[in-house]
Amino acid sequence: MDYKHDIKNYFDKVKETIDKISVEDLDTLMNILNKARDENRFVFICGNGGSASTASHYCCDFNKGISSNQQRKFRFVCLSDNIPSMMAYANDFSYEEIFVGPLRNLFNEGDYVIGISGSGNSSNVIKALQYANEHGGVSIGITGYDGGIVKKISQYNVHVPIMDMQVSEDLHLMLDHCMMSILCEYGEKR
């Protein structure tokens, strides 16, 4: 079987979508995250499924990759990484509570919450962002499709405008690596 045509089509979708992502929104996000670092704030990040692994990847890249050689460190906490805690909240309350439950224990006014959602409509991500909004925090969405509710309620949002979950998830991770490569280079100089 020859898949070359389908492979090229997929790659073309990715390339076309990259050009539709707002460079201004990503620049704003980078400056917002630098502010979180400079103010020694926690950045809680979460997502479901593939977005959960992307959230975990952001956590690794910001805490270790970017922060290693900098005096001021990022303080990312991935709410998708604690499986026993998530299961306890899901079992005892509801799946919608798996991210907001830990925020009730850990979140302080002025902290940040990033919600990654391909559809923009993951109810547990929405609840986490609403919690940040209602408790003096900063809410950030990273979305695909039409952005959904996450885009509407987030104070800041970087949107990947395509109705394709795989391409959305690909580019959400690309955003992380773009920010990492730039922030590693410039560090605290800017």
C-alpha atoms as an extended CHARMM CRD file, in Angstrom:
* protein
*
       190  EXT
         1         1  MET       CA              0.0000000000        0.0000000000        0.0000000000  PROA      1               0.0000000000
         2         2  ASP       CA              1.2540000000        3.4650000000       -0.8980000000  PROA      2               0.0000000000
         3         3  TYR       CA              0.5100000000        6.0990000000        1.7840000000  PROA      3               0.0000000000
         4         4  LYS       CA              2.6520000000        8.8920000000        0.3330000000  PROA      4               0.0000000000
         5         5  HSD       CA             -0.3150000000       10.9580000000       -0.8810000000  PROA      5               0.0000000000
         6         6  ASP       CA             -2.0360000000       10.7460000000        2.5270000000  PROA      6               0.0000000000
         7         7  ILE       CA              1.1930000000       11.5890000000        4.3390000000  PROA      7               0.0000000000
         8         8  LYS       CA              1.6920000000       14.6640000000        2.1430000000  PROA      8               0.0000000000
         9         9  ASN       CA             -1.9220000000       15.7550000000        2.7820000000  PROA      9               0.0000000000
        10        10  TYR       CA             -1.4170000000       15.4890000000        6.5410000000  PROA      10              0.0000000000
        11        11  PHE       CA              1.8530000000       17.4280000000        6.4070000000  PROA      11              0.0000000000
        12        12  ASP       CA              0.1800000000       20.0990000000        4.2400000000  PROA      12              0.0000000000
        13        13  LYS       CA             -2.6140000000       20.4920000000        6.8400000000  PROA      13              0.0000000000
        14        14  VAL       CA             -0.0340000000       20.9950000000        9.5660000000  PROA      14              0.0000000000
        15        15  LYS       CA              1.9190000000       23.5490000000        7.5180000000  PROA      15              0.0000000000
        16        16  GLU       CA             -1.2130000000       25.5050000000        6.5610000000  PROA      16              0.0000000000
        17        17  THR       CA             -2.4270000000       25.5760000000       10.1610000000  PROA      17              0.0000000000
        18        18  ILE       CA              0.8950000000       26.8270000000       11.5540000000  PROA      18              0.0000000000
        19        19  ASP       CA              0.4830000000       30.0020000000        9.5030000000  PROA      19              0.0000000000
        20        20  LYS       CA             -2.9460000000       30.6040000000       11.0830000000  PROA      20              0.0000000000
        21        21  ILE       CA             -1.6920000000       30.5980000000       14.6930000000  PROA      21              0.0000000000
        22        22  SER       CA             -1.4390000000       34.0930000000       16.1500000000  PROA      22              0.0000000000
        23        23  VAL       CA              2.2010000000       34.9980000000       16.7450000000  PROA      23              0.0000000000
        24        24  GLU       CA              0.9290000000       37.8930000000       18.8830000000  PROA      24              0.0000000000
        25        25  ASP       CA             -1.0180000000       35.5380000000       21.1600000000  PROA      25              0.0000000000
        26        26  LEU       CA              2.0100000000       33.2710000000       21.5840000000  PROA      26              0.0000000000
        27        27  ASP       CA              4.2640000000       36.2570000000       22.2990000000  PROA      27              0.0000000000
        28        28  THR       CA              1.7510000000       37.4370000000       24.9220000000  PROA      28              0.0000000000
        29        29  LEU       CA              1.7080000000       33.9780000000       26.4990000000  PROA      29              0.0000000000
        30        30  MET       CA              5.4920000000       33.8910000000       26.7250000000  PROA      30              0.0000000000
        31        31  ASN       CA              5.5270000000       37.2710000000       28.4600000000  PROA      31              0.0000000000
        32        32  ILE       CA              2.7350000000       36.1880000000       30.8220000000  PROA      32              0.0000000000
        33        33  LEU       CA              4.6760000000       33.0370000000       31.7400000000  PROA      33              0.0000000000
        34        34  ASN       CA              7.8500000000       35.0640000000       32.3100000000  PROA      34              0.0000000000
        35        35  LYS       CA              5.8220000000       37.2510000000       34.6650000000  PROA      35              0.0000000000
        36        36  ALA       CA              4.6810000000       34.1310000000       36.5570000000  PROA      36              0.0000000000
        37        37  ARG       CA              8.3210000000       33.0640000000       36.9050000000  PROA      37              0.0000000000
        38        38  ASP       CA              9.4660000000       36.5250000000       37.9730000000  PROA      38              0.0000000000
        39        39  GLU       CA              6.6970000000       36.7110000000       40.6130000000  PROA      39              0.0000000000
        40        40  ASN       CA              7.4820000000       33.1780000000       41.8420000000  PROA      40              0.0000000000
        41        41  ARG       CA              3.9260000000       32.0290000000       41.0410000000  PROA      41              0.0000000000
        42        42  PHE       CA              2.7950000000       28.4810000000       40.4600000000  PROA      42              0.0000000000
        43        43  VAL       CA              1.6070000000       27.5930000000       36.9650000000  PROA      43              0.0000000000
        44        44  PHE       CA             -0.8660000000       24.7150000000       37.1390000000  PROA      44              0.0000000000
        45        45  ILE       CA             -1.4200000000       22.9550000000       33.8330000000  PROA      45              0.0000000000
        46        46  CYS       CA             -3.9180000000       20.2800000000       32.8200000000  PROA      46              0.0000000000
        47        47  GLY       CA             -5.5290000000       18.4330000000       29.9430000000  PROA      47              0.0000000000
        48        48  ASN       CA             -7.2310000000       15.1460000000       29.0650000000  PROA      48              0.0000000000
        49        49  GLY       CA             -5.9610000000       12.2870000000       26.9040000000  PROA      49              0.0000000000
        50        50  GLY       CA             -3.2800000000       13.4870000000       24.5060000000  PROA      50              0.0000000000
        51        51  SER       CA             -3.5500000000       16.9340000000       26.0500000000  PROA      51              0.0000000000
        52        52  ALA       CA             -2.6640000000       15.4090000000       29.4290000000  PROA      52              0.0000000000
        53        53  SER       CA              0.6230000000       14.1800000000       28.0030000000  PROA      53              0.0000000000
        54        54  THR       CA              1.1760000000       17.5930000000       26.4070000000  PROA      54              0.0000000000
        55        55  ALA       CA              0.5560000000       19.2610000000       29.7840000000  PROA      55              0.0000000000
        56        56  SER       CA              3.1000000000       16.9220000000       31.3580000000  PROA      56              0.0000000000
        57        57  HSD       CA              5.5700000000       17.7170000000       28.5750000000  PROA      57              0.0000000000
        58        58  TYR       CA              5.1530000000       21.4860000000       29.1470000000  PROA      58              0.0000000000
        59        59  CYS       CA              5.8270000000       20.8990000000       32.8460000000  PROA      59              0.0000000000
        60        60  CYS       CA              9.0680000000       19.0470000000       32.0740000000  PROA      60              0.0000000000
        61        61  ASP       CA             10.2580000000       21.5780000000       29.5170000000  PROA      61              0.0000000000
        62        62  PHE       CA              9.5810000000       24.6540000000       31.6510000000  PROA      62              0.0000000000
        63        63  ASN       CA             10.7590000000       23.2410000000       35.0010000000  PROA      63              0.0000000000
        64        64  LYS       CA             13.8580000000       21.4550000000       33.7700000000  PROA      64              0.0000000000
        65        65  GLY       CA             14.5860000000       22.4500000000       30.1870000000  PROA      65              0.0000000000
        66        66  ILE       CA             14.1960000000       26.2030000000       30.5000000000  PROA      66              0.0000000000
        67        67  SER       CA             14.8600000000       26.6580000000       34.2180000000  PROA      67              0.0000000000
        68        68  SER       CA             18.0430000000       24.5800000000       34.5350000000  PROA      68              0.0000000000
        69        69  ASN       CA             20.4440000000       27.3660000000       33.6930000000  PROA      69              0.0000000000
        70        70  GLN       CA             18.4320000000       30.2830000000       35.0100000000  PROA      70              0.0000000000
        71        71  GLN       CA             18.5400000000       31.8120000000       38.4510000000  PROA      71              0.0000000000
        72        72  ARG       CA             14.7650000000       32.3430000000       38.5710000000  PROA      72              0.0000000000
        73        73  LYS       CA             12.8720000000       29.1090000000       37.9430000000  PROA      73              0.0000000000
        74        74  PHE       CA              9.4800000000       28.3020000000       36.4970000000  PROA      74              0.0000000000
        75        75  ARG       CA              7.1400000000       26.5250000000       38.9420000000  PROA      75              0.0000000000
        76        76  PHE       CA              4.8880000000       24.3500000000       36.7830000000  PROA      76              0.0000000000
        77        77  VAL       CA              2.6520000000       21.7020000000       38.3640000000  PROA      77              0.0000000000
        78        78  CYS       CA              0.9090000000       19.2310000000       36.0710000000  PROA      78              0.0000000000
        79        79  LEU       CA             -2.5190000000       18.3920000000       37.4780000000  PROA      79              0.0000000000
        80        80  SER       CA             -2.8000000000       15.5230000000       34.9740000000  PROA      80              0.0000000000
        81        81  ASP       CA              0.1850000000       13.6480000000       36.4310000000  PROA      81              0.0000000000
        82        82  ASN       CA             -1.1950000000       12.4830000000       39.7920000000  PROA      82              0.0000000000
        83        83  ILE       CA             -3.2800000000        9.4750000000       38.7280000000  PROA      83              0.0000000000
        84        84  PRO       CA             -4.2700000000        8.3240000000       42.2500000000  PROA      84              0.0000000000
        85        85  SER       CA             -5.5000000000       11.8190000000       43.1080000000  PROA      85              0.0000000000
        86        86  MET       CA             -7.4130000000       12.1260000000       39.8300000000  PROA      86              0.0000000000
        87        87  MET       CA             -9.0410000000        8.7480000000       40.3520000000  PROA      87              0.0000000000
        88        88  ALA       CA            -10.0190000000        9.6200000000       43.9220000000  PROA      88              0.0000000000
        89        89  TYR       CA            -11.6980000000       12.8660000000       42.8370000000  PROA      89              0.0000000000
        90        90  ALA       CA            -13.3980000000       11.1230000000       39.9130000000  PROA      90              0.0000000000
        91        91  ASN       CA            -14.6170000000        8.2540000000       42.0840000000  PROA      91              0.0000000000
        92        92  ASP       CA            -15.7040000000       10.2480000000       45.1260000000  PROA      92              0.0000000000
        93        93  PHE       CA            -17.0740000000       13.3400000000       43.3610000000  PROA      93              0.0000000000
        94        94  SER       CA            -17.0200000000       13.3990000000       39.5490000000  PROA      94              0.0000000000
        95        95  TYR       CA            -14.6130000000       13.4350000000       36.6290000000  PROA      95              0.0000000000
        96        96  GLU       CA            -15.2470000000       17.1870000000       36.3630000000  PROA      96              0.0000000000
        97        97  GLU       CA            -13.5170000000       17.6080000000       39.7600000000  PROA      97              0.0000000000
        98        98  ILE       CA            -10.1590000000       15.9670000000       38.9350000000  PROA      98              0.0000000000
        99        99  PHE       CA             -8.3330000000       19.2780000000       38.3340000000  PROA      99              0.0000000000
       100       100  VAL       CA            -10.2830000000       21.7520000000       40.4420000000  PROA      100             0.0000000000
       101       101  GLY       CA            -10.0530000000       19.4850000000       43.5250000000  PROA      101             0.0000000000
       102       102  PRO       CA             -6.2640000000       19.8120000000       43.8110000000  PROA      102             0.0000000000
       103       103  LEU       CA             -6.4980000000       23.5300000000       43.0010000000  PROA      103             0.0000000000
       104       104  ARG       CA             -8.6350000000       24.0060000000       46.1080000000  PROA      104             0.0000000000
       105       105  ASN       CA             -5.6660000000       22.6990000000       48.1350000000  PROA      105             0.0000000000
       106       106  LEU       CA             -2.7270000000       24.2520000000       46.2850000000  PROA      106             0.0000000000
       107       107  PHE       CA             -3.8300000000       27.3820000000       44.4330000000  PROA      107             0.0000000000
       108       108  ASN       CA             -3.0340000000       30.8300000000       45.8170000000  PROA      108             0.0000000000
       109       109  GLU       CA             -4.3530000000       34.1430000000       44.5780000000  PROA      109             0.0000000000
       110       110  GLY       CA             -2.1400000000       35.2870000000       41.7090000000  PROA      110             0.0000000000
       111       111  ASP       CA             -1.2690000000       31.7790000000       40.5310000000  PROA      111             0.0000000000
       112       112  TYR       CA             -1.8210000000       30.6830000000       36.9470000000  PROA      112             0.0000000000
       113       113  VAL       CA             -3.8470000000       27.8600000000       35.4090000000  PROA      113             0.0000000000
       114       114  ILE       CA             -3.2670000000       26.6200000000       31.8680000000  PROA      114             0.0000000000
       115       115  GLY       CA             -5.9310000000       24.3930000000       30.3500000000  PROA      115             0.0000000000
       116       116  ILE       CA             -5.1140000000       22.4980000000       27.1680000000  PROA      116             0.0000000000
       117       117  SER       CA             -8.1220000000       21.2620000000       25.2240000000  PROA      117             0.0000000000
       118       118  GLY       CA             -8.2940000000       20.3200000000       21.5560000000  PROA      118             0.0000000000
       119       119  SER       CA            -12.0430000000       20.8670000000       21.4740000000  PROA      119             0.0000000000
       120       120  GLY       CA            -12.0640000000       23.6700000000       24.0360000000  PROA      120             0.0000000000
       121       121  ASN       CA            -14.9870000000       21.9760000000       25.7560000000  PROA      121             0.0000000000
       122       122  SER       CA            -13.4550000000       19.6170000000       28.3290000000  PROA      122             0.0000000000
       123       123  SER       CA            -15.5920000000       20.2130000000       31.4120000000  PROA      123             0.0000000000
       124       124  ASN       CA            -12.8240000000       19.4680000000       33.9360000000  PROA      124             0.0000000000
       125       125  VAL       CA            -10.4620000000       21.9020000000       32.1900000000  PROA      125             0.0000000000
       126       126  ILE       CA            -13.2360000000       24.5150000000       32.0940000000  PROA      126             0.0000000000
       127       127  LYS       CA            -13.7990000000       24.1200000000       35.8540000000  PROA      127             0.0000000000
       128       128  ALA       CA            -10.0810000000       24.5880000000       36.5460000000  PROA      128             0.0000000000
       129       129  LEU       CA             -9.9690000000       27.7830000000       34.4850000000  PROA      129             0.0000000000
       130       130  GLN       CA            -13.1500000000       29.0830000000       36.1190000000  PROA      130             0.0000000000
       131       131  TYR       CA            -11.5570000000       28.4310000000       39.5080000000  PROA      131             0.0000000000
       132       132  ALA       CA             -8.5670000000       30.5800000000       38.5500000000  PROA      132             0.0000000000
       133       133  ASN       CA            -10.8840000000       33.3400000000       37.3280000000  PROA      133             0.0000000000
       134       134  GLU       CA            -12.9640000000       33.2630000000       40.5080000000  PROA      134             0.0000000000
       135       135  HSD       CA            -10.0010000000       33.1940000000       42.9040000000  PROA      135             0.0000000000
       136       136  GLY       CA             -7.7880000000       36.0030000000       41.6550000000  PROA      136             0.0000000000
       137       137  GLY       CA             -5.7040000000       33.9220000000       39.3050000000  PROA      137             0.0000000000
       138       138  VAL       CA             -4.6730000000       34.0380000000       35.6760000000  PROA      138             0.0000000000
       139       139  SER       CA             -6.4210000000       31.6750000000       33.2500000000  PROA      139             0.0000000000
       140       140  ILE       CA             -4.7810000000       30.5650000000       30.0190000000  PROA      140             0.0000000000
       141       141  GLY       CA             -6.3040000000       28.3540000000       27.3330000000  PROA      141             0.0000000000
       142       142  ILE       CA             -4.5120000000       26.4430000000       24.6260000000  PROA      142             0.0000000000
       143       143  THR       CA             -7.1840000000       25.2930000000       22.2090000000  PROA      143             0.0000000000
       144       144  GLY       CA             -8.0580000000       23.7930000000       18.8460000000  PROA      144             0.0000000000
       145       145  TYR       CA            -11.2590000000       23.4960000000       16.7880000000  PROA      145             0.0000000000
       146       146  ASP       CA            -13.2420000000       26.7290000000       17.3340000000  PROA      146             0.0000000000
       147       147  GLY       CA            -11.7560000000       27.1900000000       20.8150000000  PROA      147             0.0000000000
       148       148  GLY       CA            -14.9740000000       26.2400000000       22.5750000000  PROA      148             0.0000000000
       149       149  ILE       CA            -15.7660000000       27.4270000000       26.0720000000  PROA      149             0.0000000000
       150       150  VAL       CA            -12.0950000000       27.3770000000       27.1010000000  PROA      150             0.0000000000
       151       151  LYS       CA            -11.2920000000       30.1340000000       24.5980000000  PROA      151             0.0000000000
       152       152  LYS       CA            -14.2680000000       32.2020000000       25.7580000000  PROA      152             0.0000000000
       153       153  ILE       CA            -13.4830000000       32.0720000000       29.4880000000  PROA      153             0.0000000000
       154       154  SER       CA             -9.6800000000       32.2600000000       29.4010000000  PROA      154             0.0000000000
       155       155  GLN       CA             -8.0380000000       35.5800000000       30.0880000000  PROA      155             0.0000000000
       156       156  TYR       CA             -5.3740000000       34.5950000000       27.5530000000  PROA      156             0.0000000000
       157       157  ASN       CA             -5.6120000000       32.0060000000       24.8030000000  PROA      157             0.0000000000
       158       158  VAL       CA             -3.4830000000       30.5560000000       22.0370000000  PROA      158             0.0000000000
       159       159  HSD       CA             -5.7320000000       28.9710000000       19.4600000000  PROA      159             0.0000000000
       160       160  VAL       CA             -4.8660000000       26.3790000000       16.8120000000  PROA      160             0.0000000000
       161       161  PRO       CA             -7.7100000000       26.9720000000       14.3260000000  PROA      161             0.0000000000
       162       162  ILE       CA             -8.3670000000       23.5730000000       12.7780000000  PROA      162             0.0000000000
       163       163  MET       CA            -11.1650000000       21.0390000000       13.1880000000  PROA      163             0.0000000000
       164       164  ASP       CA             -8.7060000000       18.1540000000       13.5350000000  PROA      164             0.0000000000
       165       165  MET       CA             -7.7090000000       16.7480000000       16.9020000000  PROA      165             0.0000000000
       166       166  GLN       CA             -4.4090000000       15.2380000000       15.7730000000  PROA      166             0.0000000000
       167       167  VAL       CA             -3.1560000000       18.4140000000       14.1040000000  PROA      167             0.0000000000
       168       168  SER       CA             -4.3510000000       20.4830000000       17.0990000000  PROA      168             0.0000000000
       169       169  GLU       CA             -2.4430000000       18.2420000000       19.4890000000  PROA      169             0.0000000000
       170       170  ASP       CA              0.6450000000       18.2390000000       17.2460000000  PROA      170             0.0000000000
       171       171  LEU       CA              0.7340000000       22.0100000000       17.2240000000  PROA      171             0.0000000000
       172       172  HSD       CA              0.0030000000       22.3970000000       20.9420000000  PROA      172             0.0000000000
       173       173  LEU       CA              3.2360000000       20.5270000000       21.5720000000  PROA      173             0.0000000000
       174       174  MET       CA              5.0030000000       22.5550000000       18.8870000000  PROA      174             0.0000000000
       175       175  LEU       CA              3.9920000000       25.7200000000       20.7840000000  PROA      175             0.0000000000
       176       176  ASP       CA              5.7400000000       24.3160000000       23.8710000000  PROA      176             0.0000000000
       177       177  HSD       CA              8.9170000000       23.5790000000       21.9500000000  PROA      177             0.0000000000
       178       178  CYS       CA              8.8390000000       26.9800000000       20.2470000000  PROA      178             0.0000000000
       179       179  MET       CA              8.5730000000       28.7360000000       23.6130000000  PROA      179             0.0000000000
       180       180  MET       CA             11.2180000000       26.4810000000       25.1460000000  PROA      180             0.0000000000
       181       181  SER       CA             13.7840000000       27.0860000000       22.4040000000  PROA      181             0.0000000000
       182       182  ILE       CA             13.3000000000       30.8720000000       22.6050000000  PROA      182             0.0000000000
       183       183  LEU       CA             13.1760000000       31.1030000000       26.4060000000  PROA      183             0.0000000000
       184       184  CYS       CA             16.2620000000       28.9050000000       26.7460000000  PROA      184             0.0000000000
       185       185  GLU       CA             18.1320000000       31.2260000000       24.3970000000  PROA      185             0.0000000000
       186       186  TYR       CA             17.0460000000       34.5050000000       25.9580000000  PROA      186             0.0000000000
       187       187  GLY       CA             16.3910000000       33.3120000000       29.4820000000  PROA      187             0.0000000000
       188       188  GLU       CA             16.0520000000       36.1890000000       31.8930000000  PROA      188             0.0000000000
       189       189  LYS       CA             17.7170000000       38.7380000000       29.5840000000  PROA      189             0.0000000000
       190       190  ARG       CA             14.4520000000       40.1360000000       28.2120000000  PROA      190             0.0000000000
